[in-house]
Amino acid sequence: MFKNYTLNRLLVLAATCGFGFLLADTIIEHINIFKQEILAYIPVLFSVIGLIIGLVTVYKWEPQLIKLMNYLFLISFLVAAAGFYLHVEEESAEELQTVEERLHEANEKEKPLLAPLSFGGIAVVGLLGTARKWKAEVQ
C-alpha cells in the first residue's frame, strides 16, 4: 500500500498520525480541565484540524495541500510555545496561592511541562516531509 509513497509523503503521514495520537492523549489529559479553562480546547481543536488536513494531503498529495500543511506545521510551533507558556505560567503562579488551593491541587495530577512541546516535534517531522524533494545519488 505504501510502497508507491515518497519519503516526503511518508513523513507527512507520520506527522499526521502524531496529530491523531496527540488528539487522544490531550482529550484524556484535559478531560477534567475542559470545564474550567477554555484554553484547554486549543490543542484538541488544533489536533483535529491537523489530522483532517493531513489525511487529505497524504491522500491527494497536491502542491496547494502540501503548502497548506507546511503552514499548519509552522503554526504547530506556536501552539507548542503557547502550551509550554501556559503550563509554566501556572506553575509560577503557585507561589501566590492559599493553603486550601495548594491542598486541592495536591490531589490533582501535575501538569507535564514538556508535553506541549510534542507539537513542535510533529512540526519538525512534518516540515521535513513538506520540504522540496532531495535528489538521490545516481550510481
Backbone hydrogen bonds in HBPLUS format (Angstrom, degrees):
<---DONOR---> <-ACCEPTOR-->    atom                        ^
c    i                          cat <-CA-CA->   ^        H-A-AA   ^      H-
h    n   atom  resd res      DA  || num        DHA   H-A  angle D-A-AA Bond
n    s   type  num  typ     dist DA aas  dist angle  dist       angle   num
A0005-TYR N   A0002-PHE O   3.09 MM   3  5.29 161.3  2.12 110.1 115.9     1
A0010-LEU N   A0006-THR O   3.02 MM   4  6.32 154.4  2.09 149.4 156.7     2
A0011-LEU N   A0007-LEU O   2.91 MM   4  6.15 150.4  2.00 148.4 156.2     3
A0012-VAL N   A0008-ASN O   3.06 MM   4  6.38 155.1  2.13 148.8 155.1     4
A0013-LEU N   A0009-ARG O   2.94 MM   4  6.16 147.8  2.05 140.1 149.6     5
A0014-ALA N   A0010-LEU O   2.86 MM   4  6.13 151.2  1.95 143.9 151.4     6
A0015-ALA N   A0011-LEU O   2.97 MM   4  6.24 156.2  2.02 145.0 151.3     7
A0016-THR N   A0012-VAL O   2.87 MM   4  6.05 149.1  1.97 142.7 151.6     8
A0017-CYS N   A0013-LEU O   2.91 MM   4  6.19 154.3  1.98 147.4 154.0     9
A0018-GLY N   A0014-ALA O   2.96 MM   4  6.24 144.1  2.09 139.0 149.5    10
A0019-PHE N   A0015-ALA O   3.03 MM   4  6.44 143.3  2.17 142.4 151.3    11
A0019-PHE N   A0016-THR O   3.11 MM   3  5.08 120.1  2.49  93.2 107.5    12
A0020-GLY N   A0016-THR O   3.13 MM   4  6.52 148.4  2.23 142.5 151.1    13
A0020-GLY N   A0017-CYS O   3.05 MM   3  4.94 115.4  2.49  90.8 106.8    14
A0021-PHE N   A0017-CYS O   2.92 MM   4  6.30 156.0  1.98 152.9 158.8    15
A0022-LEU N   A0018-GLY O   2.86 MM   4  6.04 158.7  1.90 148.8 155.3    16
A0023-LEU N   A0019-PHE O   2.90 MM   4  6.02 145.1  2.02 140.7 150.0    17
A0024-ALA N   A0020-GLY O   3.20 MM   4  6.52 162.6  2.23 148.0 150.6    18
A0025-ASP N   A0021-PHE O   2.93 MM   4  6.14 168.4  1.95 153.0 156.7    19
A0026-THR N   A0022-LEU O   2.82 MM   4  5.75 162.5  1.85 146.2 151.5    20
A0027-ILE N   A0023-LEU O   3.10 MM   4  6.21 158.7  2.14 146.1 151.7    21
A0028-ILE N   A0024-ALA O   3.13 MM   4  6.34 161.0  2.17 147.6 152.8    22
A0029-GLU N   A0025-ASP O   2.90 MM   4  6.10 163.3  1.92 153.0 157.7    23
A0030-HIS N   A0026-THR O   2.83 MM   4  5.74 152.4  1.91 146.9 153.7    24
A0033-ILE N   A0030-HIS O   2.91 MM   3  5.09 139.2  2.08 107.0 119.6    25
A0034-PHE N   A0030-HIS O   3.13 MM   4  6.18 137.2  2.32 164.8 173.0    26
A0036-GLN N   A0033-ILE O   2.91 MM   3  5.28 132.3  2.14 110.0 123.5    27
A0037-GLU N   A0033-ILE O   2.95 MM   4  6.04 169.0  1.97 175.0 178.5    28
A0040-ALA N   A0037-GLU O   3.44 MM   3  5.79 159.9  2.48 103.7 109.2    29
A0041-TYR N   A0038-ILE O   3.16 MM   3  5.90 167.6  2.18 118.9 122.8    30
A0042-ILE N   A0039-LEU O   3.23 MM   3  5.58 157.0  2.28 108.2 114.5    31
A0045-LEU N   A0041-TYR O   2.91 MM   4  6.10 172.2  1.91 166.8 168.2    32
A0046-PHE N   A0042-ILE O   2.91 MM   4  6.00 163.5  1.94 155.3 160.6    33
A0047-SER N   A0043-PRO O   2.96 MM   4  5.93 150.4  2.05 134.3 142.2    34
A0048-VAL N   A0044-VAL O   3.01 MM   4  6.28 154.4  2.07 148.7 155.5    35
A0049-ILE N   A0045-LEU O   2.98 MM   4  6.23 164.8  2.00 151.2 155.0    36
A0050-GLY N   A0046-PHE O   2.86 MM   4  6.04 162.6  1.89 147.8 153.2    37
A0051-LEU N   A0047-SER O   2.83 MM   4  5.93 151.8  1.91 144.3 152.0    38
A0052-ILE N   A0048-VAL O   2.99 MM   4  6.19 165.6  2.01 153.0 156.2    39
A0053-ILE N   A0049-ILE O   2.95 MM   4  6.06 172.2  1.95 158.1 159.4    40
A0054-GLY N   A0050-GLY O   2.88 MM   4  5.64 148.4  1.98 133.2 143.4    41
A0055-LEU N   A0051-LEU O   3.01 MM   4  6.09 158.2  2.06 143.3 148.3    42
A0056-VAL N   A0052-ILE O   3.10 MM   4  6.34 163.2  2.13 152.6 157.0    43
A0057-THR N   A0053-ILE O   2.88 MM   4  6.02 157.5  1.93 147.6 154.4    44
A0058-VAL N   A0054-GLY O   2.91 MM   4  6.09 166.3  1.93 152.4 155.5    45
A0059-TYR N   A0055-LEU O   3.01 MM   4  6.07 153.4  2.08 141.1 148.7    46
A0060-LYS N   A0056-VAL O   2.93 MM   4  6.07 172.5  1.94 155.5 157.1    47
A0061-TRP N   A0057-THR O   2.67 MM   4  5.02 142.4  1.81 136.5 149.7    48
A0066-ILE N   A0062-GLU O   2.96 MM   4  6.20 155.3  2.02 157.1 165.2    49
A0067-LYS N   A0063-PRO O   2.99 MM   4  6.16 156.0  2.05 145.2 151.0    50
A0068-LEU N   A0064-GLN O   3.01 MM   4  6.24 154.6  2.08 142.3 149.4    51
A0069-MET N   A0065-LEU O   2.85 MM   4  6.06 154.4  1.91 145.7 152.8    52
A0070-ASN N   A0066-ILE O   2.88 MM   4  6.11 145.1  2.01 141.3 151.3    53
A0071-TYR N   A0067-LYS O   3.06 MM   4  6.43 154.3  2.13 147.9 153.3    54
A0072-LEU N   A0068-LEU O   2.98 MM   4  6.27 150.8  2.06 143.3 152.1    55
A0073-PHE N   A0069-MET O   2.94 MM   4  6.23 150.8  2.02 147.7 154.6    56
A0074-LEU N   A0070-ASN O   3.09 MM   4  6.43 148.1  2.20 143.4 152.2    57
A0075-ILE N   A0071-TYR O   2.93 MM   4  6.22 154.7  2.00 149.7 156.5    58
A0076-SER N   A0072-LEU O   2.94 MM   4  6.15 134.3  2.16 136.2 149.2    59
A0077-PHE N   A0074-LEU O   3.22 MM   3  5.53 139.8  2.39 101.6 111.1    60
A0078-LEU N   A0075-ILE O   2.94 MM   3  5.12 120.0  2.31  99.8 115.0    61
A0079-VAL N   A0075-ILE O   3.02 MM   4  6.45 152.2  2.10 150.9 159.2    62
A0080-ALA N   A0076-SER O   2.96 MM   4  6.16 155.4  2.02 144.2 150.8    63
A0081-ALA N   A0077-PHE O   2.96 MM   4  6.22 159.1  2.01 146.9 152.3    64
A0082-ALA N   A0078-LEU O   2.88 MM   4  6.03 161.9  1.91 149.6 154.8    65
A0083-GLY N   A0079-VAL O   2.89 MM   4  5.99 160.9  1.93 147.2 152.8    66
A0084-PHE N   A0080-ALA O   2.95 MM   4  6.10 157.4  2.00 145.6 152.1    67
A0085-TYR N   A0081-ALA O   2.94 MM   4  6.12 158.7  1.99 145.9 151.8    68
A0086-LEU N   A0082-ALA O   2.92 MM   4  6.15 160.4  1.96 149.5 154.7    69
A0087-HIS N   A0083-GLY O   2.95 MM   4  6.13 151.7  2.03 146.4 153.9    70
A0088-VAL N   A0084-PHE O   2.96 MM   4  6.13 156.5  2.02 149.3 155.7    71
A0089-GLU N   A0085-TYR O   2.74 MM   4  5.76 157.5  1.79 151.8 158.9    72
A0091-GLU N   A0088-VAL O   3.06 MM   3  5.06 123.8  2.39  95.3 110.5    73
A0092-SER N   A0088-VAL O   3.07 MM   4  6.43 151.4  2.15 154.0 160.8    74
A0093-ALA N   A0089-GLU O   3.08 MM   4  6.28 135.2  2.29 138.7 151.3    75
A0094-GLU N   A0091-GLU O   3.37 MM   3  5.53 159.9  2.41 100.9 106.8    76
A0096-LEU N   A0093-ALA O   3.25 MM   3  5.85 154.5  2.32 115.3 120.8    77
A0097-GLN N   A0094-GLU O   3.21 MM   3  5.27 168.8  2.22 109.8 112.6    78
A0102-ARG N   A0098-THR O   3.12 MM   4  6.39 152.2  2.20 144.5 152.2    79
A0103-LEU N   A0099-VAL O   2.97 MM   4  6.25 154.0  2.04 150.5 157.2    80
A0104-HIS N   A0100-GLU O   3.01 MM   4  6.25 155.3  2.07 147.2 154.0    81
A0105-GLU N   A0101-GLU O   2.99 MM   4  6.18 157.5  2.04 146.0 151.8    82
A0106-ALA N   A0102-ARG O   2.90 MM   4  5.99 130.4  2.16 137.6 150.7    83
A0108-GLU N   A0105-GLU O   3.13 MM   3  5.03 136.9  2.33  93.6 105.7    84
A0117-LEU N   A0114-LEU O   3.08 MM   3  5.42 139.9  2.24 108.0 119.4    85
A0118-SER N   A0115-ALA O   3.13 MM   3  5.78 168.7  2.14 120.2 123.4    86
A0119-PHE N   A0116-PRO O   3.25 MM   3  6.09 161.1  2.29 119.3 122.6    87
A0120-GLY N   A0117-LEU O   2.93 MM   3  5.10 128.8  2.20  98.9 112.7    88
A0121-GLY N   A0117-LEU O   3.21 MM   4  6.71 145.2  2.34 143.1 152.5    89
A0122-ILE N   A0118-SER O   3.03 MM   4  6.32 157.3  2.08 147.5 152.7    90
A0123-ALA N   A0119-PHE O   3.02 MM   4  6.18 149.0  2.12 137.0 145.9    91
A0124-VAL N   A0120-GLY O   3.02 MM   4  6.32 149.3  2.12 144.4 151.4    92
A0125-VAL N   A0121-GLY O   3.20 MM   4  6.51 167.9  2.22 151.4 153.1    93
A0126-GLY N   A0122-ILE O   2.86 MM   4  6.01 163.4  1.89 152.1 157.7    94
A0127-LEU N   A0123-ALA O   2.78 MM   4  5.86 156.1  1.84 148.4 154.6    95
A0128-LEU N   A0124-VAL O   3.10 MM   4  6.32 149.7  2.20 144.6 152.1    96
A0129-GLY N   A0125-VAL O   3.11 MM   4  6.41 146.0  2.23 140.4 150.0    97
A0129-GLY N   A0126-GLY O   3.04 MM   3  4.92 116.2  2.46  90.2 106.2    98
A0130-THR N   A0126-GLY O   2.88 MM   4  6.21 140.8  2.04 146.9 157.9    99
